[in-house]
Amino acid sequence: MSEQEPVEGTAPRGPLRVFLVDDHAMFRAGVRAELGARVEVVGEASSVAEAVTRIAATQPDVVLLDVHMPDGGGRAVLEAMRRTHPQVRFLALSVSDAAEDVIGLIRAGARGYVTKTISPEELTDAIRRVAEGDAVFSPRLAGFVLDAFASRPDAPVADPELDQLTNREREVLRLLARGYAYKEIAKELYISIKTVETHVSNVLRKLQMSNRYELSRWAADRRLV
């Protein structure tokens, strides 16, 4: 990947100081192990409140931020930190590539958005570029983000059916519509198969549908897939 001139500022000298925010301890441990000595992981948090306190204390260069967490998620962290700590840059790292998630995080102040399928080398490069001031997106999201902001400069129109689903139910629905089996969804989201089944049942009930094929069609119509 070729070097690019920084958009604003420059990367700090020495190893980049990175902070991890994700509510899954196993995922945080995996990211820490994969990054290895490439960066200095100065802290981690599993909730919004914990993240706000620890980011303020550690003053990292870049925060790797999950989109969905039980107590508010990445957007809540951004909104709490951006005014008091504008020098800290945020890179969303999520399983979700849904329009509302990407646009919401970027509007809240994230400098980039990559999915959890990214390789360790690509993630390290993304962290460096964000620290230098670049805007970074996973390849399949870059064109989508440009199109979304060009064609939908305002917030997405409210969808009463979609709004009744929780963030986790949307994630399960998205993967289900892509053809994932329950076992694969459980592995992707770090939850049990039983929990996946419960979420699917809840979605079917809320949307008044009877099978996954109807759900897949419904999700495709709303560009959630």
N, C-alpha and C positions, 0 to 999 in steps of 0.2 A: 504494500500500500504506500503510495507516494506521500511525501511530507506536504503539509499545507501551511500557509502563513496564518498565524493566529488572528482571529477576528477581533479579540480584545484581550489585552493583558498578555502575560507570558506564564508558562508553567514554572512553578517554584523549583529551586535547586534541590538536588538530592532526591531520594525516593518520594514519590507522591504519597501523601497521607490520605487514606481512604477510610470511610466509615460505612458500615453495612446496616441497612434497615430492612428486615424481613421477619415475618412472624413464624417462620419455620426454622428451627435451630439446625436441622440437618442440612437445609439449603445454605444457610450462612456458613456452616462448617465446610461445605463443599466449595463454595466460592473462595473462602479463605485459603483452602488447600490448593485450589487451581491457580490462584494469583501468585502463591508462593512468595518468592523474594522479589517479584517484579515491582510490588508496591509495599508500602507499610500500612497494614490494617491497624488503625489506632483505636477502633472501638466498634461496637455493634449494639443494636437494639431490636426488640421484638414488638414494640408498641409505639404509638404516636407520642405519648407523654415521655416515655423513656428516651425516644429519639431526640426530642426537642432539648431535653436536659443534657444528654451526653454529647450531642453535636455542639452545643454552646460551650461545653467544658473542654472538648478536644480540639475544636477549630480545624477540622479536616480540610483538605483541598477539594475533595470530591466526595459526595455522598451517593452510594448506590441505593436506590430507593424502590421498594416494591410498591405496586399500585394499590392493591387491596389488602387491608388488614382489618381485624375485627373492630378496632376503635376509630376508624376514619381513613386510614390509608395514606398513601404518599401525598396526596393533595393537601391533607390537613397538616402534614409536616412542613410542606413548602410554604403554606400560608402563614404558619407560625414563625418560620425562620427568615423569610426573605427580607423583611423590613429591618430586623435587628442584626442579621448576619449576611449582608448582600455579597460578601466576598466568597462565601461558600457556594460551590456549584453542585448541581444535582443532576444525576443521570438515572433515569428510570430503567429498572431491570425487572421485567415482568413476563409472565406466561401469556398475558393478554395482548392482543394486537387490535382490539376493537376501537372503532372511531372515537367513541366518547371518552375512552380512557386516554388515548394518545393526545387528543386535542385538549382534554381537561388538564393533563399534567403539563403540557407545553405552555398553555395559557397561564397556569399557576406559577410558572417560572423555571421549569426543568430545562436544561440545556440540551437534552437528548433523550432518546427512548430506544432501548434495544430489548429484544426478547431473550428468554432464558435458554434458547437453543444456541446462543452465541458461543464461540470457542474461547478458551482462555486467552489466546493470543489476540483475538479480535476485541475481547473485553478490555484487555490491557491497553490496546491502542485507543479504544473509545474513551477510556478514563483519561489518558494523556491528552487527547484532543479536546475533551471537555474542559480539562484544567487550563488549557491554552486559550479557551474561549470559543472554540468551534461548536457548532450544532451538529450532533451525531445521531443518526438513525440506522436501524437495521435496514439492509438493502431493500427488502420488500416493503418497508414502510415509508421510505423517502419520497417516492412519487406520490404515494397516497396522502402524505401530510401536505405536500404542496397543493395537490388537487383539492383537499378538504378545506384548506384555508382560502383558496381562491374562489371556490364555489359556495362555501358556507362560512362567511366571515363572522357570522353571529353564532350564538350557542345553538345546538341542535334543537329542532322542534320537539316539544314534549311528546312522549309516546306513553299513554296511560298503561297499556299492557306491559311494555318493557319496564316501566317505572315500578311496577309492583314486584318485580323480581329483585332479590338481593344480589350483591356483587358476586358472591360465591355461586349462586344459582345461574347467573349469566355466564360465568366461566365454565361451569359444567355443561350448560346448554351449547356453548360455542364449540367445545371439544366433541360433544355428542354429535352435533351437526356436521362435523368434519369426518365422522366415521369412526371415532375412537370407541373402543370397547370399554366397559365399566372399569376393568382392571387397569387399562391404560390411562384412563382419566384419573383414577386413584393415584397412580404412580406420578403422573404429571403434576398433580395438585398437592401431593403429600398428604392425602387423606385416605380413609379406609374405603373399601368397596361398599360397605354398608352405608356409609355417609353419602357416597355417590348416588346410591339407590334412593336414599331419602330425598336428596336434592331433586332428582329426576321426577320423583312422585309429586313433590311440591310444585315443580314447574308445570307438569301435566295438569294438576288440579287448578292452579292459578290461571292457566291459559285455556282451560277447558278443552284439552286435547286428549287423545287416547293412545298415541304411540309416537315413537321417536321419528318416524318418517314425516308426520305432520309438524313436529318440532323443527326438524331440519329445514323444511320448506319455509316455515315461519321465520326462522333465523336468517335464511338466505335472502328473503324479501327485505329484511332490515339491515342487510350487509353486516351481519354479526359474524359470519363464517370467515 
